[in-house]
Amino acid sequence: MLDDIKKPSDLRQYDPADLRQIADELRQETINAVSVTGGHLGAGLGVVELTVALHYVFDTPRDRLIWDVGHQAYPHKILTGRRDRIRTLRMGGGLSGFTKRAESEYDPFGAAHASTSISAGLGMAVARDLRGDNNNVIAVIGDGSMSAGMAYEAMNNAGAMNSRLIVILNDNDMSIAPPVGALSAYLSRLLSGGSYMKLRDFGKQLAGHLPKSLETKALRAEEFARGFLTGGTMFEELGFYYVGPIDGHNLDHLIPVLKNVRDAKEGPILIHVVTQKGKGYEPAEKSADKYHGVVKFDVVTGVQAKAKANAPSYTKVFGEALVKEAKKDDTIVAVTAAMPSGTGVDIFAKSFPHRTFDVGIAEQHAVTFAAGLATEGFKPFCAIYSTFLQRGYDQVVHDVAIQSLPVRFAMDRAGLVGADGPTHAGSFDVAYLGCLPGFVLMAAADEADLVHMVATAVAIDDRPSAFRYPRGDGVGIDMPEVGVPLEIGKGRIISEGSKVALLSYGTRLAECSKAARELAAYGLSTTVADARFAKPLDVDLVLRLAREHEVLITVEEGSIGGFGSYVFHALAEHGALDSGLKIRSMVLPDIFQDHDSPAAMYAAAGLDSAGIVAKVFEALGRDVRTEAARLG
């Protein structure tokens, strides 16, 4: 049947009795596709029936369907005209691993960071009302995303405005629901039906004619009675009409409730749907965490392909280095925002469970919580992806920087991240942290350097600090037994030359060294230097490179306004730009780069060795292709 469904309107031609087979085929297609491409698997398998039911009941894309985060949207993509490209997921030129407005009219809102769906949906609902339209707006949010304050801010606003908005809470992990079954399904159908809603409205109107004390008691009695049956009192207090919980894998339960809610004229409604992450694929059901995001795998066995690693991942290096430091210092604690394995904090947690704090998808809280720990003499390491730390920026400024509290920010996923694309790229942290007074900013050039930067952060006890490192494996360098604190604000010379200077900040250092060897073949003697610190900047090193070389190139895995800008500023302040120095700054392009392999993305950005060589020749007013042809 799935072969005949090119878009949701085709799905709506089937009888409800056919939907079970369609869901089974959709689940198998999702498994087969992700086995080829890798990506997020468990979340999508958990919402297969819900996806079918939503597109069957609602008139998408006229009815707006918003998936929070978007990593559960692969079945949605298959049903909305993208099945022929589903095996290009997360590949260069292929489908995004998340919802993306530019990709399909069925993706009304792009997502990849959690807890945005209700806010966006409310905006769409209000826009609909201002236009005088009558379409539905449905936001699907997972229980994990409900740990973020933004979701409650949106619900509070929606409840106060009484806008007609449908929120579906996909409860697959928190176990906030009582057992679901026939009685629960019956109650949900009853409470979502028009007759009960009309009776409820009549009760409200009747209560409004009673004396105030009796009116309040009557309304509380109705709320208590329904809350006793359903457990949704918290959502009711926020102004939502609560329906549920219902079995998210039972289409006979889902369809009638969704139809009732679709046809309701009430204000905001929340449907509580209970699902199982990884549903229908045994390996994913048994290990939901390991099958949340997967690489290519064998469908029959579930065994995931293992990449051959010549070096440990930066994430692992950070986690192990922090453990070694914490064994010497019992004031070291680790804080993460729902990403323990993604940041390496899970490694720390195995050794120090009582000194590890996962605060949920709540970066703002994580930052200020860490600041509170710092006021009491503890040494918090706040491990958050560079892209997610953006969500806590006001707290970084107000609660950490202004008070000069020694919170240590460990920023994973610095630079380009490959398949996850622009929503997860760590492009901006050097710029947005470098402008804050008092911060110490470091970038590891390799995995050994990262070990030393963890030790350095431990030693900085009078101001905030941050160090960045990329996704993926290190370069395969010899590792130190223990970290040694670095001299603050001091870089290092890697190799000496006389004509060209390459000043790297971060893990582009290996490409700079490779470029230096290529430049040597052209007769261009090249110095390679590792800045290590963007703030405080090693001004002496910068001035020396400018003084002793004809060309100075800064190289970084970040946006404009970062390390290169700080170097230019220092040179200008010291009058070094007036000497005829040929200086260029190599940064990420001023665009949001689409997903691809990291190597392809860095090549497109011009931040590989070939791009660095080309930039040197550009600064010299020569063409690298002409020079290459001359050398034969």
Disulfide bonds with the S-S distance in Angstrom:
none
